[in-house]
């Protein structure tokens, strides 16, 4: 044995990471994820996308409880005040989604006013911006995730930011 392990927590309600998800819920889940990582001295560079198959006979599996956790229940065991004072680590887990969304959203709110482009041109520009920010992350999101974030921001800004709203 090499001492490497995966620790999994089942959630009773999945946390949506799609761009149209609740930012508040995503930040809460990211704070819990980050605090768990700190408490367990886990690998902060683990992307969370894959793990050892717990049903494979080669792996030793231990189950401590049958019922799934709520985010609030996990939070009860953690000190989220320390995580709340710090910004969610943009390089880790769900923090990457929050970071890319926030960076691109702020850019888009200013950039759309530079000529009020047609939607297809605007969509390409926003996705390109998400991909640029994503490239700077040590563990980047997948291209489909970047496109989804970009599409959400492009649709919202193109629909809600017009020359008339800034007149």
C-alpha positions as CSV (number, residue, x, y, z in Angstrom):
1,X,0.0,0.0,0.0
2,X,1.2,3.5,-0.8
3,X,-1.0,5.4,1.8
4,X,-2.9,7.2,-0.9
5,X,-6.7,7.3,-0.4
6,X,-9.9,8.9,-1.6
7,X,-12.4,10.1,0.9
8,X,-15.9,10.6,-0.4
9,X,-18.9,12.3,1.1
10,X,-22.3,11.7,-0.4
11,X,-24.5,14.7,-0.5
12,X,-28.3,14.4,-0.2
13,X,-28.7,17.2,-2.7
14,X,-26.3,17.7,-5.6
15,X,-24.5,21.1,-5.9
16,X,-25.1,22.4,-9.4
17,X,-22.0,24.0,-11.0
18,X,-23.6,25.2,-14.2
19,X,-23.3,28.9,-14.9
20,X,-27.0,29.5,-14.1
21,X,-26.6,27.9,-10.7
22,X,-26.9,29.9,-7.5
23,X,-23.7,31.7,-6.9
24,X,-24.4,31.8,-3.2
25,X,-24.8,28.0,-3.0
26,X,-21.7,27.4,-5.1
27,X,-19.6,29.7,-2.9
28,X,-20.9,27.9,0.2
29,X,-20.1,24.5,-1.2
30,X,-16.7,25.8,-2.3
31,X,-16.0,27.1,1.2
32,X,-16.9,23.7,2.7
33,X,-14.8,21.9,0.1
34,X,-11.8,24.1,0.9
35,X,-12.2,23.7,4.6
36,X,-12.5,20.0,4.3
37,X,-9.3,20.0,2.3
38,X,-7.5,22.0,4.9
39,X,-8.8,19.9,7.8
40,X,-7.8,16.6,6.2
41,X,-4.5,17.9,4.8
42,X,-5.7,16.8,1.4
43,X,-4.1,17.5,-2.0
44,X,-5.2,21.0,-3.0
45,X,-4.3,20.2,-6.6
46,X,-6.8,17.3,-6.9
47,X,-9.4,18.4,-9.4
48,X,-12.1,16.1,-8.0
49,X,-13.0,14.8,-11.5
50,X,-11.9,11.2,-11.0
51,X,-11.3,8.7,-8.2
52,X,-10.6,5.1,-7.6
53,X,-13.6,2.9,-8.3
54,X,-14.9,1.9,-4.8
55,X,-16.6,-1.2,-6.4
56,X,-13.3,-2.6,-7.7
57,X,-12.1,-5.6,-5.6
58,X,-8.6,-4.3,-5.4
59,X,-9.5,-1.3,-3.2
60,X,-10.2,-1.4,0.5
61,X,-13.5,0.4,1.1
62,X,-14.8,1.6,4.5
63,X,-18.2,3.1,4.9
64,X,-18.9,5.1,8.1
65,X,-22.6,5.8,7.5
66,X,-25.3,5.0,5.0
67,X,-27.2,8.2,4.8
68,X,-26.0,11.2,2.7
69,X,-24.8,14.5,4.3
70,X,-26.3,17.9,3.9
71,X,-23.9,20.8,3.3
72,X,-25.0,22.3,6.6
73,X,-24.2,19.1,8.4
74,X,-20.7,19.1,6.9
75,X,-20.3,22.7,7.8
76,X,-21.1,22.0,11.4
77,X,-17.8,20.1,11.7
78,X,-15.7,22.8,10.0
79,X,-14.6,26.3,10.8
80,X,-16.0,28.2,7.9
81,X,-15.2,31.6,9.4
82,X,-11.5,31.2,8.4
83,X,-12.6,30.3,4.9
84,X,-15.2,33.1,4.8
85,X,-12.5,35.7,5.7
86,X,-10.3,34.4,2.8
87,X,-11.5,34.4,-0.7
88,X,-12.3,30.9,-2.1
89,X,-9.1,29.6,-3.6
90,X,-9.5,30.2,-7.4
91,X,-7.2,27.3,-8.2
92,X,-9.1,24.6,-6.4
93,X,-12.3,22.7,-7.0
94,X,-15.5,24.7,-7.2
95,X,-13.6,27.9,-6.6
96,X,-12.4,27.7,-10.2
97,X,-16.0,28.0,-11.4
98,X,-16.7,31.0,-9.1
99,X,-13.4,32.7,-10.1
100,X,-13.9,32.3,-13.8
101,X,-17.5,33.5,-13.6
102,X,-16.7,36.5,-11.5
103,X,-13.6,37.6,-13.5
104,X,-15.5,37.3,-16.9
105,X,-18.7,38.8,-15.6
106,X,-16.9,41.9,-14.4
107,X,-15.0,42.2,-17.7
108,X,-18.2,41.7,-19.8
109,X,-20.1,44.4,-17.9
110,X,-17.5,46.9,-19.2
111,X,-16.6,45.4,-22.5
112,X,-20.1,45.1,-24.0
113,X,-20.3,48.9,-24.0
114,X,-17.3,49.2,-26.4
115,X,-19.5,48.9,-29.5
116,X,-22.6,46.8,-28.6
117,X,-21.7,43.8,-30.8
118,X,-24.1,41.3,-32.4
119,X,-24.7,38.3,-30.2
120,X,-22.6,35.8,-32.2
121,X,-19.6,38.1,-32.1
122,X,-20.2,38.9,-28.4
123,X,-20.6,35.2,-27.5
124,X,-17.2,34.4,-29.2
125,X,-15.5,37.2,-27.4
126,X,-16.9,36.2,-23.9
127,X,-16.0,32.5,-24.4
128,X,-12.5,33.6,-25.5
129,X,-12.1,35.7,-22.3
130,X,-13.2,32.7,-20.1
131,X,-10.7,30.5,-21.9
132,X,-8.0,33.1,-21.4
133,X,-8.6,33.3,-17.6
134,X,-9.0,29.5,-17.4
135,X,-5.5,29.0,-19.1
136,X,-3.9,30.7,-16.1
137,X,-5.3,28.1,-13.6
138,X,-3.0,25.2,-12.6
139,X,-5.9,22.8,-13.0
140,X,-8.1,24.4,-15.7
141,X,-11.8,23.6,-16.3
142,X,-12.7,21.6,-19.4
143,X,-13.5,23.5,-22.7
144,X,-17.3,22.6,-22.4
145,X,-17.4,24.1,-18.9
146,X,-15.7,27.3,-20.2
147,X,-18.2,27.5,-23.0
148,X,-21.1,27.1,-20.7
149,X,-19.8,29.9,-18.4
150,X,-19.2,32.1,-21.4
151,X,-22.6,31.5,-22.9
152,X,-24.4,32.3,-19.7
153,X,-22.6,35.6,-19.2
154,X,-22.9,36.5,-22.9
155,X,-26.7,35.8,-22.9
156,X,-27.3,37.8,-19.8
157,X,-25.2,40.8,-20.7
158,X,-26.5,41.0,-24.3
159,X,-30.1,40.8,-23.1
160,X,-29.7,43.2,-20.2
161,X,-27.0,45.7,-21.2
162,X,-28.1,47.9,-24.1
163,X,-27.3,51.5,-25.2
164,X,-30.7,52.5,-23.8
165,X,-30.0,51.2,-20.3
166,X,-26.8,53.3,-20.3
167,X,-28.4,56.5,-21.9
